Amino acid sequence: MSQDWDAGRLDSDLEGVAFDTLAVRAGQHRTPEGEHGDAMFLTSSYVFRTAADAAARFSGEAAGNVYSRYTNPTVRAFEERLAALEGGEQAVATATGMAAILSVVMSLCSAGDHILVSRSVFGSTISLFEKYFKRFGVQVDYVPLAELSGWDAAIKPNTKLLFVESPSNPLAELVDIAALAEVAHAKGAMLVVDNCFCTPALQQPLKLGADIVVHSATKFIDGQGRCMGGVVAGRSEQMKEVVGFL
């Protein structure tokens, strides 16, 4: 281990770089070992310099790792990279794409809120909305994905979220995200877009006016069918609620 050389990367090193560079370097914070690839921190918990240091971290008075369910350097690199690629203020990693959707609704909605969902969505997504969210008093209705007039007509005073996949899974139907964002915002609702098919390499919904982006990272974010994961990205205000729920 090197004691006299810090190979760490400053955030300013990435200012103004192109998408391809962000895809391999955003969120990377090298250790003093000087590794070229991202380090894997396979640990459930962390050590502390003193009992006072531990108390400060557990209370939130001091920044730092406490327990890997809260923070983990490997997961944090993934979150910072996805936030950079999507153009979001913050991203939050989850175990799966379904967990990403669950965390958005559970952290931002309450019993009595209304959600509009496109009819063209992943089958498990329909199960989550239809079988489980409704059980807890969340109202759910479905709208044809591409019919903007249908979305506008279906919004109620208590509509909290509009949820879409574009392209949809598996039919690859599309909606004009920018136009739908205007419809949502005009009625005081937020637009959530599942971007797992395009990924930020081809589409960045936040830049088109969406409020939140979710991914099943199991799909094209991973790209090789080796692992499962999910991510939620958007403004820090909403992401703090997602973190709190997780």
Disulfide bonds with the S-S distance in Angstrom:
none
